[in-house]
């Protein structure tokens, strides 16, 4: 990783500052929410304890006997459909003892009238309308039996019809109010809508249907509060405009709402909708920001009916067990949160008599709050802005510093890289006048490069000096050995003379190789350059190699198109000679040597490959250094490691490169010279 990126990554630690502020704002949010929850629980307990005895008595009497009465937004259309009924899935269900008849009852109020919606599920084979068509006696018909009670008295109705549609129903005694009804058959049974007078206080209702046991004989099935076809238990029509609702409305603020509920969650009294209009709309960015700060488990507020009939058991059940429960929810589009709490309502009993106080209902209280959300939102906004600004400034400063430092180091590195060539020249390094650690590094690097350059210059001139200085001693030694060999010698002395001659030959070969390398360096500057067809040159060269190395397999691979190159032909041929000689010397007579030429975009590739050998486990680039040899020391002949060095010098003279690699599956070795066009 680059230095600037390292410092930039290090600057990310400054994100701990906004993170700590983030956590602080979260704690502030939790603290404010807890305080709000405790305050609302205290208000709910106050309402529960201050509840008048009359309302408590009504709550006791209403348990299990009320028919929840929803507030209808519009007068329902008498058509048998229930689409204009809110919360149509919340009703009271009755089943017959054998579970072969079911009655669902919905009740509602619009202005001064009551309305009933009844759904009868009858799995029988004969529809009620079909059965009624053959029964003249009203007392034997299938349908709904309704008993009503009001201050005007008690009346009974048999609601049945022979065909779906709207119709009117008279009381059985003829003294009651005529009712408007609408009947609609469906595949499960039928649906019925009834309009009732507003002075009715309670009803007893049930569905009746025939149950055939044999041909011509039948009995009835019943579902509801009836005792067969007679009046049974009463269902109280609980209105929301009663004293309990008015009392609750006076006990809560305009932004709160209270409900008095039974143990099963049915609403007995409702203080009415609160003023929940909110002007604090959130943008999508603010909404995402607050969702990240607020408790992720806080659920979205579910859309509920204007006049809910029942609360879920998970909010009411803890209160009916004597405890309390709280539920937080948030609005998806505004800066508003809602807190719903439930506390028990205890019956007023004589504690001196040893009776236990048990919950008879619960008070559910909901409050809307914008203050805590907006406060944390503003606090987070201010802190986040300051913290983010500090992080950006600090990160930008570190990045600029790292960039400047990185540029200085890169500048020094580039200068050192350009100085590491074979010329031996040491350029003036930058930053040597800087007073910091980078300047000290530049000065020490310059000293090192000068020392290396001096040593490199010494090594470059060493071969020429040695070859020049050793020629005379070698000549003197050779003439002396020749004179000595011409004298009569015994076998032992003759062996020593032969050994000395062999050693002298090796020394002479070393001197010739060093002289050849020195002459090559000079000939590079004076070589004749021309535009040459490399393919033709390789054909002549390979033919000569086959003649010199008779019996060896030397194959030539050329491209179809001609490959012309502006080069020094003599130097190219000399480098090729070294590579072929190296390939022949490193392989056996059975191995094949392949000389190939390939043209690619930007240059040509001249390769020499041989079978049977592989490169040793050293860095391949070192093979082309002076006095580095691949040959086994046990192999006869003088191999001083100057051949591949000459190949590198030729390649560099043409602006190219030379590389060596092992062929796949250790099949051999390939040397490639790349020369640009």
N, C-alpha and C positions, 0 to 999 in steps of 0.2 A: 504494500500500500504506500502510495506517495506521501511525502511529508505533509503536504497541505491537507490531504485527506485524513491523515492521522490527527492533525490538530483540529480539523473540523469535527471528526468523530469525538475528540476529547471535549470539544465545546458543547456537545450534546448533554454533558453532565449538568450544564446550566438549566436544562429542562426540569431539574429537581426543584427549582424555584417555583415555576408555575404549577408543578405537580403538588407541592406542599400547599400552595394557595388553593388549588382545586380541592384537596382534602379538607382544608379549613372551611371552605364554603360549604362542602358537603356536611360537615359537622354542624355548621350554623343552620343549614336547612333542617337537619334532624332535630336539633334543639328547638327551633321554632315550631316544627311540626308536633313535637312531643308536648310543648307548652299549649299549643292550640288544642290538642287532643284532650289533655287534662282539663282544660277550661270547659270544653264541650261536655265531657263526662260529668263534671260538677254541675253544669246547668241541667243536664238530663236527670241527675239524681235529685236535684231541687224540685223539678217538675213532678217526679215520681212521688216524693214525700209530701209535696203540697197539694196533691190531687184530692179534690173534695170527695166526701164519702159517697155522695150520690153517683158520681162517675165510677167509683170503685164498685158499687153495687151493680151498676149497669154492666160493667165488665164481667162481674161474676155471673150474672144471669145470661149474658150473651154467649158464654163459652159453649161452643158446639151447637148453638141454636140459631145463629144468624145466617141470613142469606146476603152475602156481600153485594152491595149496591154500588155499581160504578156510575160515574158521572158521564153521561153521553154528550159528546160535543154537538151532535145534531140529532134531530128526531129520526129514529131508524125507519127505513122504508119497509112497509109490511109486504115482503115478497118471499119470505122463507130463507133468504140468504143471510149469512152472518158477517159479511164483509164490512159492514158499517158499524160493527161492534168492536170497541177497543178491548184488548186482552181477551180475545175470544177463547184462548186456551185455558183461562183461569175460571173455573166454575166448580160447582158441587156435583159430584157424581154419586148416583145410587144404582145398585144392581139388585136384581131379584135373587131370592135364596139359591136358586139353581144356576145363577149366572147366565140365564138365557134371555135376559132383557136388561138393558142399561139405559139410564136416563141422566143426561147432563143438563144442568140448569145454569143459565146466566140471567142476572137481573141488573137493570139499569134505570136511571132516572134522567128525564129531560124536562126542565121547567117543573110543572106541578104534576106530572104523570109518571107512572112506573111502567116498565116494559120487561117482559120475560122472553127469553130465547131458549127453547128446549130442543134438544137433539135426542132422538130415541133410536137406539141400536137394537134392531130386532132380527135375529138370525132365522126367523121362521120363513117358511116357503110362501106364505100368503101375505101380501101387503095389507096394511090396515085399510087403505081406501077400497081395495078389492073385497075385503071381508065386510066392510060397512055397507057395501052395495046390496048385500043380501040379508041384512039385519035391520028390522024396523024398530025393534025395541031399543031405545036410547040407552037403557041400563045395561044392555048386553054388547054395546058397540066397543070397538077398539079405538084407543086414542088417549087423551090426557084428561084426568079428573082433577079439578081445581076447587079447593075450598078457600074462601077469603073471609077475613074478619076485619071489621072496622067499627067505628063508633055507630054506624048505621045498622050493624048487625052482622050475621054470618050468612054467607051465600055459597052455593055450590054450582059448578058448571061441568058439563060433559062436552069436551072439545073434540069433535070428530067430524069427518067429512067423507064423502064418497069420491071426490075428485080433488086434485091439488088446485091451489089458488087462494084468493082472498074470500073471506066470508065473515059473518057476524055470529056471535054465540050468545044465547039467552040463558039466564040462570034456570036451574031446574024447577025452582018454585015460582019463577016469573017475577020475583020481587027485586032481584039484583040489577045492577047496571049492565047493559048490553056491552059485550066486549068485541073489539076488532081483532081478527086473527088472519094469519096467512100460513098455508100448509104447502110443503114441498117434499115430494118423495125423492129418495136417493137409493143407491144400491144397498146401503146398510140398514135402512129404515126410513125415517122421515125427520124433517125439521119443522118447527112450529114457532111463530112469533105471535105474542099476545100483548095488547095494550091494556093496562089496568088503571083504575082511578087513583088519584093521588092521596086519598084518605085511607087506603088500606094499610093496616099495621102489620099483619102477619098472614101467611098462606100455608096451606097444606096441599101438596101436589104430588101426583104420581102418574105413571104410564101403565095402561092396562092393555093386554093383548090376549087373544085366544090361544089355547094350547090343546090341540086335538089329540084325543086318546084313542078314539075309534070312530067309525063312520057315523055321523049324526050326533055324536056326543062330544062336548068340549068342556074345558075348564079354563080359568083365567090365570095369566101370569102378571105379577105386579112388581113395580120398581118405583121407589120414592118414599115419601113420609106417610103414605096412606096405610090404613089397616084394611087391606084388600080394597074394596071400593068405598070404604067409609073414612071419615076424617081421622087422621092419626096425629103425629107430632106436628107442631107448628114451627115454621121458619120465620124469624123476625126479619122484616125489611129495615135494615139499618141505614138511616140517612146520614149524610155528612154535615148536614146543617143542624145537628143536635147541639145540646148544651156542652158536651165534651169537646166537640170540634171548636166551638166558640171559645171555650176556656183555654184550649191549647193555643189557639191563634193569639190570645192575649198574653200568653206566657213566653212566646219566642219573639226574637227580633225579626225585622223585615227580610233579612238575608238568611234566615233559618226556617226550617220546617220540621214539624213534629207529628208523629203518628202514635196512636194508641192501638196496640195489636194484641191478639190472642196468642195462646201457646202455639198454635199451628201456623202463625204468621198472618192470619186474616186481619185486615185493617178494620178496627171498630170506629175510630175517629181520626180525622185528618185536619190539621190546622190550615191547609190550603197551600197552593204554590207560593214559593218565596220569590222575592225580586232577584232573579238570577241574571239579569242583564249585565254583561261585561263589556267594557270598552277597551280592554287591554288585549288587543289581538297581537299574536306573535308571528314574526316572519319564520320562514322555514329554518333559517340559520339559528334564530333564537330558540325555536322549538327543539332543534337537535341539541343545542347547547344545554338547555334545561333538562332534557331527558338524560343527558350524560351526567349532570350534577345530581339530579333527583334520584331517589331510590329506583333502581331499574325494575324492582318488583311491583312498583305502583302501577296498578292497572288503569286502563282508560275507562272513563265514565261511560257506562252503558246507557243507551237511550231507554228511558222508561216512560210509562204512561203518565199523563198529566195527573190522573187520580189513580195511583196504584191500589190494587186490591189485596195483594199478598206480598210478604217479604220472604226471601229465601231463608231456609232453616239455619244456615250457617251464621246468620247475624242475630236470629231470635233465640236459638236454642241455648247458647251460653247464658243469656239473660233469664230464661225460664229455669235455669239451674241455679240461680242466685248470683251469678257473676255479671260481667260486663264484656262487651265486645266492641271493637273499633275497626273501621274499614276506610282506607284512603283510596281515592281515585282522582284522576286528573282529566281536564278537558283537553282534547286533542288540538284545538285551534286557538285557544286563548290562555292567558296567564292565570288560570283558575284551578284551584284544587278543592275537592269536596271531602269532608270528613263525616262519616256515618257512624253513629254510636248507638248502642242499645243497652239499657239498664232495666232491671226488674221492677215491677210494681207489686209491693207487698200488701197483703190484706190487713186491714186494721182489726186485730183480734185482741182478746183479753190475755195479755201475757201472764197476769197473775194466776190464771187458771191452768197454766202449764201448757198452753197450746203453742205450737211452733208456727212462726210466720213463714208462709210459703208464697211464691210468686203466683199471682193470678193473671198476669199479663206483662207487657213490656212497653216501655217508652222508647221509641226510635227517633233520634234527633239528627238532623243533617244540617251542616253549616258550610257555607261557601266562603272561601278565603282567597284574597289576592295579595294581601300585604306580604306574607312570608315569601311567596314565590317571587314577587317583584323585587323584594329586598335582596334576596339571594341572587336574583338575576342581575340587578344593578351592581351588587358587590362583586360578583364574578366578572361582570363586564369590565369594571374599572381595574380590578386586580389583573385580569387576563391581559388587558391592553398594556398596562405598565410592565408586567412580567414578560410578555411577548416582545415588547419594544426593547427591553434590556437584553433578552436572549438574542434578538436579531442584531443589535449593536455589537454585543460581545462576539457573536459568531462571525459577523462581518469583519470585525477587527482581527480576530484570530486567523480568519481565512486570508485577509490581506497580508498579515505578517507572514503566514505560512507560504503564501504565493511568492512574496519577495524573497524569503529564505530559500524556497525551492528553486526560483530562477537563478539565484546566486550559485547554489550548489550545482544546478544543471550547467551553468556557464563554465564553472570550474571543471566539471566532469567532461564536458565537450572538449575543453582545451587539453585536458590530460589524455583523452582518447586520441586526439589528433597528434599528440606528441609521441604516442606509442606506435611508431612505424619503424621501418628499417633505415631511415635516412640518418638517424642519430642526431637530428637537429632538435633543440629544446626551445620551443617558442616561449615568449614572455607570457606567463600565466596571469589571468586577471585576479583581482581581489587581494593581491599581495600587500597592498597598502592599507587594507582594512584592519581595524584594531580589535575586532572580535575574534571568536574561535574559528570562523570560516577563513578569515585572513591568515590566522596562524596555520591552519591546514593548508592553505594555498602556498605559503612560504616553505613549509616543510616538504610539500609535494614537489615544489620547484627544485629544492636541494636534491631530493631523491632522483628526479628525472635527470638532472645534470650528472649525478654520479653514475646512473645507468647508461647515459649517453656516452660518457667517457669510457666506460667499460666496454660498451658495444663497439665503439670506434676502435678500441684496442683489439677486440676479438676479430673485427672485420679485416684489420690490417695484419693480424697475426699469421693468417694462412700465407699471404704473399711474402711476408718476411721470412717465415720458416722455409717456404719453398725455395726462396733465393739463397738463404744461408745454408741449406742442407745440400744443395746441388754439388758444391765443391767437395765437402767431406764424403759424400756418396761416391763421387767420381774417383777420389783417392782410394777409398776402400775397395771399390770394384776393381781398379787396376791392380791393387795389391793382391786381391784374391785371385785374379786371373794369372798373375805372375806366380803366385804360390801354387795354383792348380797345375801350372805347366811343369813344375818340378816333380821328380819321383817321390811319392808319398806312400806310406803304408795304409792299410785299409781304415784304421782308426782315424788317422789324420785326414784321410780323404773324406770320411763321414762328417768330420767337423767342418771342413771347408765347404762341403755341400750345404750344410745347415746355415753357415754364415752367408753363402750366396743366396739361399732362399730368403733369409731375413733381409738381406740387402735389396732383393727384388721387391719385397713388400714395402720397404721404406721408399724406394724409387716410385712405386705405384702411388703411395700417399702424396709424394711431392708432385707427381704429374696431375693427380686429381685436384689438389689445391691450386695448382697453376691453371688448370682448365677452368675451375670455378672463377678464378680471378680474371682470366681472359674473357669469360662469358659476360661478366659484369661490365667489362669495357666494350665488348662487342655489341651489347644491347643498344648502346648509344649510336654506334656506327653502322648498325645492320641496315640492309636495303629493304625497304617496304614496297610491296606491290600487291595488286589485286590478283589473287590466285584461286583457282578451282581446287578446293581442298580434296574433293573426291579423286581427281586425277593424281594429285600428289600422293594420296594414300595408296592408290593402285601401284604406283612405282615403288613406294617404300615397302609395301607388304611383299611384293615380288622379290625385292632384295632380301627381306627377312627370311623368306622361304629358302632362298638360295644359301644364305649364311647358316641357317639352322635347318639343315637338311634332315628330313624325317620327322620334324615337328609339325603338328596340325595348327596352322595359322589361318584363321578364317576372317574374311573382310565383309562387313555389312555396310552398305551405302544406301542413302535415300534415293528415290526415283528422280527427284529434281536435283539439278546442279546446285551446289552450295559454294558461292564465291565469297572470299573474305580478304579484306585488306590487312595484310600481316607481313611478318618477316619470315619467309619460307624456310630459311636455313635454321632459324631458332625453333620453329615449329617441328621441323624434322629432327633436330637434336633432342627436343623434349620427347618426341615419339620414340626415338631410339632408346632413351633411358627407360621409358615405360615398358617397351617390348622386351628389352634386355632384363628388366626386373621381373616381368611375368614369366619369361623362359627360365630364368634362374630359380624362381620360387616354385616351379612345378616340375613334374616328372615328364618323361617322354610320351606317356600315354595321355597326358592332359592336353586339352585344346586351349589355344589362345585366340581370343576374338577381338579384332580391331573394328570399331564401329563409329559411324558418323551420323549425327542427328541434328536437324535444323529446327529450331524453335523460335518463337517470337523474341527478337532482341539479340539472338546470338546462335552459335553452333556449339554442339557438344561432341568432343572427341574422347572416346572411351577405349580402354584396353582392359580386358577381363581375362582371367585365367582360372582354371579349375584346380581343385585339390588343396588349396591353402586357405587360411583365414587370417585376418588381422589380429594382432595380439591385444591383450586387454589393457591398452594404454590409450590416451587421447589421440584420436586419428590425426588431429591437426599437427601434432608433434612429429609425425612421420616425415614431414617436409622440411624439418629443421636440419641444419648442417650437422654432419657426423652422427646421424641417427640412422641405423640400418635395421632392416627387417630380416636379414639373412641369419640362418642358424650359424652359430660360431663354428660348428663342426663341419660346415660345408667348405670345400676347398675354394681357393680364390680370394682375391682382395676385394672386399666390399666395404667401403668406408662410409657409406651413408651420405655421399655427396650427390648421387644421381637424382634422387627425389627433390633435393634442394635446388638442383638446376631446373627441374620441371617447374617448381614454384616460381623461380626467377623468370622463366620464359612466360608463364601465365600472367604474372604481374606486369611484365613488360608490355603485354597486349591489353592490359586493363581487365584481365579475367581472373578466374580463381581455379583451384584444383582441389578435388576432394577424393577421399578413399572410403570405401564401404565394403562390408561383407555381403555377398550375394545371399538370397534367401536359402534357408536350410543348409547353410555352411557349404554351398557348392563351390565357392571360390571367392575371389577378390576382384573388385573393379575400381579402376582409377579413371577419373573423368576430369577433363580440362574444359572449362566453359570460357569461350572467347566471344565478347560482344561484337556485333557487326559494326 
